[in-house]
Amino acid sequence: MTLKLDRLVRHHAGNPEPTLRGLSFDLPAGTLTALLGRSGAGKSTMLRCVMGLESFESGTLDVDGVQVRGSTECRAAERTHAVALARARLGFVFQSYELFPHLDVLENCVLAQVLTRGLGRARAEDKARGLLVQLGLESRLHAWPSQLSGGQRQRVAIARALALEPRVLLYDEPTSALDPSMKHEVLQTLKRVDATGVTQVVVTHDLQLARGCEHVCVLDHGVVIESGEPEQVLKHPVHESTRTLLASWLEAG
């Protein structure tokens, strides 16, 4: 087991109902999982809780054996320490990539290793070069982010995250800012990362991307209502809310 959420509950101020209502799922190591759901289903809140950017009141988050308990179930200092340990095992690829515009591709992937992991520059450069080559960016090492396509910027962001050796890599809508013709490239990139054994969780509204994943979870009102292989969930959904969601996306697409 690499990522497990057990009955997470999260309330937001001013909202009488919890955003997460006991959210649970368990992802084995190396799984490539698509997380689907309508707007407001709790996907973004889940990501923020896993990354430690928001606290959840109750339940347990387990990241590669590091457990984080709800804010009402443990002391603040204990929770802060656990969040830091869990975050060190996580990587996050932002929807807008968040590359430093004044640094070239290689330096974007070196800086975090030096500052957060304390690696020597030579070792950090070697690791960054290897990952960039693996992701097909060997000819763009010294390009500026503004000189890259959207797909290339995304691969740089993924290489930067992988350089920190996460056990779990989270993506927030990785195809939303890309031209439709680039969607296949995104899936191919995720497949390359999948071969490294890193557990990947992809929040997406993109059915094409979800079909290429190994596992699909559907969220509704802060809980998982359906999960399984894409062939099962996307072609033969059991839950009425899943059928409604997929029909609306197909109609819109």
C-alpha positions in Angstrom: 0.0 0.0 0.0 1.3 3.5 -0.9 -1.6 5.8 -0.5 -4.6 5.1 1.7 -7.4 7.5 2.8 -9.5 6.1 5.6 -12.8 8.0 6.4 -11.5 11.5 5.9 -13.9 14.2 7.0 -13.3 17.9 6.1 -15.6 20.9 6.8 -15.3 24.3 5.2 -16.4 27.4 7.1 -19.8 28.6 6.1 -20.8 25.3 4.6 -23.2 23.4 6.8 -22.4 20.1 5.1 -18.9 18.5 5.0 -16.9 18.6 1.8 -15.4 15.2 2.5 -17.9 12.9 4.2 -15.7 9.9 5.2 -13.6 9.6 2.0 -11.8 6.3 1.7 -9.7 4.6 -0.9 -6.6 2.4 -1.0 -4.1 2.5 -3.9 -1.3 -0.1 -4.2 2.2 0.9 -5.1 2.7 1.8 -8.7 -1.0 2.3 -9.6 -2.0 4.9 -12.2 -5.4 6.1 -11.0 -7.8 8.6 -12.5 -10.0 10.5 -10.0 -13.3 11.7 -11.5 -16.2 13.7 -10.2 -18.4 16.7 -11.0 -17.3 20.2 -9.8 -17.8 20.3 -6.0 -17.4 16.6 -5.5 -14.4 17.0 -3.3 -11.5 16.3 -5.7 -9.6 19.5 -5.1 -10.2 19.3 -1.3 -8.9 15.8 -1.3 -5.7 16.8 -3.1 -5.1 19.7 -0.7 -5.7 17.5 2.4 -3.3 14.8 1.1 -0.6 17.5 0.4 -1.1 19.0 3.9 -2.3 22.3 2.5 -5.6 21.8 4.3 -6.4 20.0 7.5 -9.1 17.4 7.9 -10.9 17.0 11.2 -11.1 13.2 11.4 -9.9 10.1 9.6 -6.4 8.9 8.7 -4.1 9.5 5.7 -1.4 7.0 5.1 1.4 7.9 2.7 3.9 5.0 2.2 3.6 4.1 5.9 3.5 7.6 7.3 0.1 8.2 9.1 -1.5 11.6 9.4 -4.5 11.7 11.7 -7.3 14.3 11.8 -6.8 17.6 13.6 -9.4 16.7 16.3 -7.8 13.3 16.9 -4.2 14.2 17.8 -2.0 17.0 19.2 -1.1 19.8 16.8 2.7 19.2 17.2 2.2 15.5 16.4 0.2 16.3 13.4 2.6 18.9 12.1 5.5 16.4 12.3 3.5 13.7 10.5 2.4 16.1 7.7 6.0 17.1 7.1 7.0 13.4 6.8 4.1 12.6 4.5 4.8 15.6 2.3 8.4 14.5 1.8 7.0 11.4 0.1 4.6 13.3 -2.2 5.0 15.2 -5.4 2.5 17.6 -7.0 2.2 18.7 -10.6 0.2 22.0 -10.7 -2.4 22.7 -13.3 -0.4 25.7 -14.5 3.0 23.9 -14.1 4.5 26.7 -11.9 7.9 26.7 -13.6 10.3 29.5 -12.8 10.3 31.7 -15.9 13.8 33.1 -15.2 15.4 29.7 -15.0 16.1 27.3 -17.9 14.7 23.8 -18.0 17.6 22.1 -16.3 17.8 24.7 -13.5 14.1 24.4 -12.8 14.8 20.7 -12.0 18.0 21.3 -10.1 16.9 24.0 -7.7 14.4 22.1 -5.6 16.8 19.2 -5.1 19.5 21.6 -3.8 17.2 23.7 -1.6 14.9 21.0 -0.1 17.0 17.8 -0.3 20.4 19.3 0.3 21.9 17.5 -2.7 25.2 18.7 -4.1 24.8 20.6 -7.4 26.7 18.0 -9.5 24.5 15.1 -8.3 21.3 17.2 -8.7 22.3 18.1 -12.3 23.0 14.4 -13.1 19.6 13.3 -11.7 17.8 16.2 -13.5 19.5 15.4 -16.8 18.6 11.7 -16.6 14.9 12.5 -15.9 14.6 15.1 -18.7 16.2 12.6 -21.1 13.8 9.9 -20.0 10.9 12.3 -20.7 12.2 13.2 -24.1 13.5 16.6 -23.3 17.2 16.1 -24.0 17.3 18.8 -26.7 15.5 21.4 -24.4 17.8 21.4 -21.3 18.7 25.1 -21.7 15.5 26.4 -23.1 13.4 28.9 -21.2 9.9 27.9 -20.2 8.5 30.5 -22.5 10.1 28.7 -25.4 8.4 25.4 -24.7 5.0 24.0 -25.8 2.4 23.3 -23.2 3.2 19.5 -23.3 6.9 20.2 -22.9 6.3 22.5 -19.9 4.2 19.8 -18.3 7.0 17.2 -18.7 9.5 19.6 -17.1 7.1 20.0 -14.1 6.9 16.2 -13.9 10.6 15.8 -14.1 11.1 18.4 -11.4 8.6 16.5 -9.1 10.3 13.2 -9.8 13.7 14.6 -9.0 12.6 14.7 -5.4 11.9 11.0 -5.5 8.2 11.0 -4.4 6.4 7.7 -3.6 3.2 9.3 -4.8 2.7 11.9 -7.5 -0.5 13.9 -7.7 -1.8 15.8 -10.8 -4.5 18.5 -10.9 -6.2 18.4 -14.3 -3.1 17.8 -16.4 -4.8 18.2 -19.8 -7.0 21.2 -19.0 -4.5 23.8 -20.3 -3.5 21.8 -23.4 -4.7 21.6 -26.9 -6.8 18.5 -27.6 -4.1 17.1 -29.9 -1.7 17.0 -26.9 -3.8 14.7 -24.8 -2.2 11.6 -26.1 1.2 13.0 -25.3 0.1 13.5 -21.7 -1.0 9.9 -21.4 2.3 8.6 -22.9 4.2 10.7 -20.3 2.1 9.2 -17.5 2.8 5.7 -18.8 6.6 6.5 -18.8 6.3 7.6 -15.1 4.2 4.5 -14.4 7.1 2.3 -15.5 9.2 3.8 -12.7 6.9 2.4 -10.0 5.7 5.8 -8.7 2.0 5.8 -7.6 0.1 8.4 -9.6 -3.2 10.0 -8.9 -4.7 12.1 -11.7 -7.7 14.4 -11.0 -9.3 14.9 -14.4 -12.4 15.6 -16.4 -10.8 14.0 -19.5 -12.3 10.6 -20.3 -9.6 9.9 -22.9 -7.0 10.2 -20.2 -9.1 8.2 -17.7 -9.5 5.4 -20.2 -5.7 5.0 -20.3 -5.3 4.7 -16.6 -5.2 1.4 -14.7 -7.8 2.3 -12.1 -10.6 4.8 -11.8 -12.3 6.3 -8.7 -15.5 8.4 -9.0 -16.2 10.9 -6.2 -19.6 12.4 -5.4 -20.5 14.5 -2.4 -17.1 13.8 -0.7 -17.1 10.0 -0.9 -16.0 7.4 -3.5 -19.2 6.0 -5.1 -17.6 3.7 -7.6 -14.1 2.4 -8.4 -12.5 -0.3 -10.5 -10.8 -0.8 -13.9 -11.7 1.8 -16.6 -13.4 -0.9 -18.8 -15.8 -1.5 -15.9 -16.4 2.0 -14.5 -16.5 4.0 -17.7 -18.4 1.5 -19.9 -20.6 -0.3 -17.4 -21.1 2.1 -14.4 -23.3 0.8 -11.6 -24.1 4.1 -9.8 -26.7 6.4 -11.3 -24.5 9.5 -10.4 -21.6 8.0 -12.4 -23.9 7.4 -15.4 -25.2 11.0 -15.2 -21.6 12.4 -14.9 -20.3 10.4 -17.9 -23.3 11.3 -20.0 -22.9 15.0 -19.3 -19.1 14.8 -20.2 -19.8 12.9 -23.4 -22.5 15.4 -24.4 -20.2 18.4 -23.7 -17.2 16.8 -25.5 
